[in-house]
Amino acid sequence: MKTAVWLYFFSFVALFDLHAQYPMLTPFAISLGAAPSFIGLVMGMYSLTHLPGNLLAGYGVDRFGSRLFISASLTGAGVLLILQGRVTDPWQLLYIRSASGFVLAFLSPASMAMLARLARDHVHQGKLMAGNGLVHTVASVISPAAGAWLAAAVGFNTAFTVLGWILLFTGVISLGFIREPAKLPMDSSGKPAIRESGDAASDAAGGTDRHLREPAQEETGAPKPFPWIVFILPLALSCAQGILSFELPLRARNASEVMTVGLLFSVISLGSLATLGLLFLNRYLPYSRIIGGLALEACAYYALAGGWPLPLTAILFFLGMAKGVLFPAMTSFLLQLSGTSRYGRTFSFLSIALSIGSFIGPVAAGAFRDRISPFFLAFLALMAAMVLLFPRQTYQEGWNNRPAVPHM
């Protein structure tokens, strides 16, 4: 359990540093003379370079363990962030952000894999993952405001340097506090044998959905083709998030406005925290939650694009509430559809879809913002996902004790 606590701590520090940069990066790039289209490229390249990192991490973590990857990722990101505080032109910023995207791509897969290996059974695994989600949310609530305050107090360059040294120090000390868990015995198929929980309904207490059953229900029937269209959901969500992360900081023209932007990002995270705490939502079909969340988030972006006479904080809070519904539902939806035989491939493609969407969003916003509101582009992306995810029978299989047939 000590290892899990340390993992949460190191993940919190990494996410704190990452989210603290949100309100700073765009005005910092503007101060270097970057045009909006170039800023979109800088933000997009960070996500694009995640792709090779995610692919390499999946293979490397399985073979060599998580400990060295966690330490190297934190240390490398810290060094790059220190260098980011010394850049003098936009192209240098592009190179460093691209390298940072690759280095940090190893952190999340390594941490999640170690948490999964620490689990005693599937109930415990669910609790560990729920704790990881809580750490992510808390970090995203406080770090944008903290980063904006730091930038206003000491300037962009010093703020990046301070955050970089924190990451570097954390990466070095992580080697002394993280220990690889003992390897689980292998079953007859050569896969790690995780003990099953006695009561699947208790999974809800650990953040998993109580109606999602384990592979015993997946052993009957011929495999069905996996509905690949579902990956339009993470692509659209990350595209919209990338647009928001690009467009919102452009409102900052001076140090006091940077602080305001940081608080606005924290309002979004507070909205997410509000709906993440509604555990009764886990009782409902993930597909239904996804459609409801998409509709709410699309309305929020349409309100931003159309300049509705509503307080900006209220719109952003509702947008955050939609995210708090969508992301847990998306994870449950993919687990429901994939079956345990393809968890690794499913989450690998999930990471790829998220990275591609995070690249497309800011690049498109920077390229078209003079002709159309970037928020309207986010609205179109979400509505396209809703249309393409039209109801299908397969979206209900494996839910509410229905026997599920695994997908190929």
Secondary structure, DSSP 8 states (H G I E B T S, - for coil): -HHHHHHHHHHHHHHHHHHHTHHHHHHHHHHTT--HHHHHHHHHHHHHTHHHHHHHHHHHHHHH-SHHHHHHHHHHHHHHHHHHTT--SHHHHHHHHHHHHHHHTTHHHHHHHHHHHH-SBHHHHHHHHHHHHHHHHHHHHHHHHHHHHHHHHH-HHHHHHHHHHHHHHHHHHHHHH--------B-TTSSB--B--S-GGGGGGGTS-TT---GGGGSSS--B---GGGGHHHHHHHHHHHHHHHHGGGG--SHHHHHHHHHHHHHHHHHHHHHHT-GGGGGS-HHHHHHHHHHHHHHHHHHHHHT-SS-HHHHHHHHHHHHHHHHHHHHHHHHHHH-GGGHHHHHHHHHHHHHHHHHHHHHHHHHHTTTS-HHHHHHHHHHHHHHHT---GGGTTTSTT-----B-
